Amino acid sequence: MRTYTGPTLDRTGTCTVTCPEWCVVDHDYWEDKADDMFHVSEEVVIVPPADPAASAESAIVPQMRADLMMHSTGREKDDVSILLRLDEYGLRAVDLDVAAADDVLAQLEEYTAGFRRLRDLLAEVSAGR
């Protein structure tokens, strides 16, 4: 396991924190305050394919991103969540607990089934042209 020793919030000393195995943050690079930082997992992303007719101003960006975040010193259930970002800059985002993540998964499964039906219909209509 990785450890990070960094300054404390009040800058009066240092603190050493052990990162969970899944943490991908380079705390040294960000010069995190060891008593007030977040461990973050690898991100999962949905990026639609680029539209060949689109202009450079309408570049495709991730439409949905999620990662696990846990406060470095928190020990409560609320100190860990999945952060689901719904826009390019994360301005529209929501913290999900296990129940909310299960709800999103159920909706994604319904969406996937519906999208698959649309794809199959597209293939059928395209083949008939």
N, C-alpha and C positions, 0 to 999 in steps of 0.2 A: 504494500500500500504506500501511496505517496503521502508525504507530510509537507505542510507549508508553515514556515515561521515568518510572521509578518508583524507589523506594528499594530498596536491596539487603537481603538477609536480615539481615546484621549491622548495618544502619542506618548504616554509615560513609560511604555514598556513594549514587550513583544509577547506573542502568544503562538503556540504551535497547535495546528489543527491537522487531523488525519483525514484525508479525502477518501470518500467511498470509492470502490473500484470503478464505478461507472462515471465518475466525475471527469470531464474533459477540459475544465477551465485551467488555464495557465495563470494561477494566482500571482506568481512573481511578476509576470508581464503587466498585469492590471494593478499591481501594488495594492492588493486587497488588504483591508483591515481585518486581521485574523479573527477578531471577536465580533465581526458583523459583515459576513460575506455569504455568498451562495455557492453551493455545489450545483453544477448543471450537467445533465446528461447530453449525449449526442442528440442532435435534433432530427426529427422526422419531418419531411416536407412534401407538400403537393404543389407541383409546378406544372401548369398546363403547357402543352406544346405551343410553340410560337405559331402565330397566324402568318402565313407567307405574304398576305396582303397588307399586314399592319405596317405602320410607319415606325421609324426609330423612336418617336415620342411615346409610342404605346408598347414599349418593351414588356415582355411577360415577366412577372415577378411571382415569387411564392404566394399562393393564395391561402394556404393554411400551413402553419408550422407549430410544432409542439416539442417540448422537452420537459424532463423532470427537473424540478428545482427544490433544493432543500437548504434551509438556513444552516449555517455552519455550527451555531451553538444551540439551536432550537432542539427541544426534546419532545415537543407536543405534536399531536397529529396534524395540526394546522400549519406546522413549520415545513411541511413537504407537500408538494402538489405538482400536477402537470399544468404548465402554462401553455394554453392554447391561444396562439396569435392568429387573428383573422384578417390582417392586412400587412402591407409591406413593412411598416415601421413598428408594428406591435402596439399601435395606439388603440386598436380594438382587440382586447385580449381578455381572457377569463382564466381564473385559477380553478382547476378541477380536482375534487377529491375522488375517491374510488367510485362512489355511486354516480357522480356526474360523468366520470370517464366511461363507465358502463353505458350510460345513456347516449353519449356521443358515439360509442362503438355500435350500439344498436341502430342509430340513425345512419351511420356510415355504411353498415351492412345493407340497410334498406336502399340507400342511395346507390350502392354498388350494384345491387340487383336491378334497380330501375335503369341505371346507366347501361348495364349489359343488355337489357331489353331494347333500349334505344339504339345501341350499336348494332344489334342483330337486325333490327328493323332497317337501319341505314344500309347494311350489307344487302338485305333483301331488295330494297327499293333500288339501290345502285345497280344491282345485278340485272334488274328488269329494264334498265334504260338503254 
